[in-house]
Amino acid sequence: MPEVTGAIAAEFTFSGDGTQLLRHQQSYPLKIAKTFRFDGRQLGVYVMDASPGMMAGDVYDQQWRFGEGTDVFITNQSYTKVHPARKREGDPAVPTRQRQTLHLASGAYVEYMPEPLMLYREAYYVSETDIRMERDSTLIFSEIVCPGRTHRGEQFQYELYRSRLSVRYDDELIFSAKQQTEPGRHAPAVAGRWDGYTHLGALYLFSTAADAALAEKLRERLEREFPSDGSLYYGISLTYKHGLAVSVLGHRVYEIAALLDKAWSIIRSVSFHKPPLSVPK
């Protein structure tokens, strides 16, 4: 197994004073930069990567445990930048890997919302995310994938993007998603794949609150601000059980982020009676 080059292991607990970071371990370049409290009892957590980005052969491992009744928001301070998989021209590609594990105890409420992933030219990125949720827990999880530094003319010049997401609720597998894109073998932007779009985003809700009524309310309210004939192509769907997904394709990060932020605010308000969250960056 490849050697881990950056890691975080953290555990949160709930007491009368609210959610606390009980213990954590970290290894350079990953670190918990700070924790802070929002209005109410939700604890905010900033993750920092002190390096210029993920290099060829890097393996990041993040393990998060959320105790009963905890209320946590996690993000990072900047894009996750994946550098070329070769140090020199002609070398074999050396994958960059990230493993993420989240365990939510009963009654935990977690928002895991990292900044976008940026795939540089010749990047080779493999991501594995495993989520285990106990009964009555809630997870909101988002992701945005960028095809390269478009201002430098990079667009689908990475070697490979492979992602796997697995969610178990009360020991039952309720969601599994896999995606693999190899631009050198199959042009992603053609019809039937990304259909001319370049950026991908998704917001997931895993909770017993994910139901048809919420999905319909999301459709109605998003359509007002993001009409179907606009620059984004998106949809809302229910998963097999206890899940809802907002999926979007577009050309600009800020447009995708605006739609996902709106969906997030609607979910917080409608399902959990929480106001929109203003996150300082």
Residue, then its C-alpha position, 0 to 999 in steps of 0.5 A: m500500500p502506498e505510504v501516506t504523505g499527509a493525514i488527519a484523524a479527528e473525533f468530535t463530541f457533544s457536551g452541554d457547551g456544544t460540539q467540541l473537537l475531542r482529539h485529533q492527530q495530523s501530519y504535514p502538510l495537512k492540519i486543522a487550521k482552526t475551529f470556530r463556532f457559528d451562531g447556535r451550537q454548530l462547530g466550524v472546522y478549517v482544514m489546511d494543506a500547507s503544501p503547494g498541492m498534491m504531488a505525484g505519489d502523494v497519499y492523503d488520508q482523512q478520518w473523521r468521527f462524529g459523536e452522538g448529537t454533534d453538529v459540525f461544518i468542515t471545509n478547507q481553505s483553498y482548492t485541492k490542486v493535483h499536480p502532474a503525475r510525472k516528475r520528468e517526461g517519459d516517466p511512468a505515471v504515479p497516481t495521487r490518492q486521497r482516502q476519506t472516512l467519515h463515521l457519524a454516530s446517532g443524531a450527528y449532523v455533519e456538513y462536509m463541504p470542501e473547496p473544488l478539486m483542480l486537476y492540472r495537466e497530466a494529473y492522475y487522481v484517485s479518490e475513495t470516500d467511505i461513509r458510515m452513518e448510524r440511525d438518525s444521523t445526517l450528512i450534507f456532502s458537496e464536491i466540485v471538479c475542475p478540468g484544469r487551469t482554464h486561464r492557462g488553456e488547460q482543459f481535460q488535459y489530466e490523465l485520469y480522474r477516478s472517484r468512489l463514494s460509498v455510504r452505509y446507513d445503519d449498516e445497510l449500503i444505501f448509496s454507491a457511486k463510481q466515476q472514471t474519466e480518462p480524457g486521453r482515451h474518451a473525450p469527456a466533452v462530447a455528447g453522451r458524456w459531458d455534452g460540451y460542459t467542462h465542470l462537474g458539481a454535486l450536493y448530497l443529502f443523506s438523511t431520513a429527511a431526504d424525501a420526494a417533498l424536499a426534492e420537489k421543493l428544491r426543483e421549484r425554488l432552484e428553477r426560479e433562480f437558475p432557469s433550465d434554459g440557462s448556462l447550467y444543466y442540473g437535476i435533483s433525484l432521490t437515491y435508493k434510500h435516505g438520500l438526495a442528490v443535486s447534480v450539475l454541469g457547467h462551465r464556471v466554478y462560481e456558477i456551479a457553487a452558487l447553485l449548490d449553495k442555494a440548494w444547501s440553504i434550502i435544505r438547511s431551512v426546509s428540513f432542519h430549520k437552520p438559517p443560511l450559513s455564512v462561512p468566512k474564507 
